[in-house]
């Protein structure tokens, strides 16, 4: 039974949690009443290097953030299954996430998921607002 609250869903790997993740989740939360987060499973991260932090630890970190109402691991075989289970009203995409919005909307419609898809805007740049930049900085510092 729905409570009339707007459920917003954010997804991501959330490896090496950093301010960019917080900006994304804060922007997502601002679009509704309840923020749900799907944390990608290690095995499903294929569009970038494998996560450094194991999926259970990434889930724990995201779950403890005050703006997150509920966080779950993604499904190993069907990335849309948790979306069907969580029944969001809004799905947010980070400005740099690799999803094609048109294809995503088509797949949601095929599965009977009636959710608005919102691509969020880039936040003000900050020096270590990506996992890639954090790893590069650590490697640079350790080579000295």
Residue pairs with C-beta under 8 A, 6 or more apart in sequence:
2 87
5 32
5 33
5 34
6 31
6 32
6 33
6 34
6 89
6 90
7 32
7 33
7 34
7 36
7 86
7 87
7 88
7 89
7 90
8 28
8 29
8 31
8 32
8 33
8 34
8 35
8 36
8 88
8 89
8 90
8 91
8 92
9 28
9 36
9 37
9 38
9 83
9 86
9 88
9 90
9 91
9 92
9 115
10 24
10 25
10 28
10 35
10 36
10 37
10 38
10 91
10 92
10 94
11 37
11 38
11 39
11 40
11 74
11 91
11 93
11 97
12 21
12 24
12 37
12 38
12 39
12 40
12 94
12 97
13 39
13 40
13 45
13 48
13 51
13 58
13 131
14 21
14 37
14 39
14 40
14 58
14 61
14 62
15 45
15 51
15 52
15 53
15 58
15 131
16 52
16 53
16 131
16 134
16 135
17 58
17 61
17 62
18 128
18 129
18 130
18 131
18 134
19 126
19 128
19 129
20 94
20 123
20 126
20 129
20 130
21 62
22 65
23 123
23 129
24 92
24 94
24 120
24 123
25 35
25 37
25 62
25 65
25 67
25 68
26 67
27 92
27 120
27 121
27 123
28 35
28 92
28 120
29 35
29 67
29 68
31 90
31 92
31 118
32 89
32 90
34 69
34 70
35 67
35 68
35 69
35 70
36 69
36 70
36 71
36 72
36 86
36 88
37 62
37 68
37 70
37 71
37 72
38 71
38 72
38 73
38 74
38 82
38 83
38 86
39 55
39 58
39 59
39 62
39 71
39 72
39 73
39 74
40 51
40 55
40 74
41 55
41 73
41 74
41 75
41 76
42 50
42 51
42 54
42 55
43 76
44 74
44 76
44 79
45 51
47 98
48 132
51 58
52 131
52 135
53 61
55 73
56 73
59 71
59 72
59 73
62 68
62 71
63 70
63 71
70 86
72 82
72 86
74 82
75 81
75 82
80 107
80 108
80 111
80 113
83 91
83 108
83 111
83 113
83 115
84 111
84 113
87 113
88 115
89 115
89 116
90 115
90 116
90 117
90 118
91 104
91 108
91 115
91 116
91 117
91 118
92 117
92 118
92 119
92 120
93 99
93 101
93 104
93 117
93 118
93 119
93 120
94 120
95 119
95 120
95 121
95 122
95 123
96 122
96 130
101 117
101 119
104 117
105 117
108 114
108 115
108 117
123 129
127 133
128 134
128 137
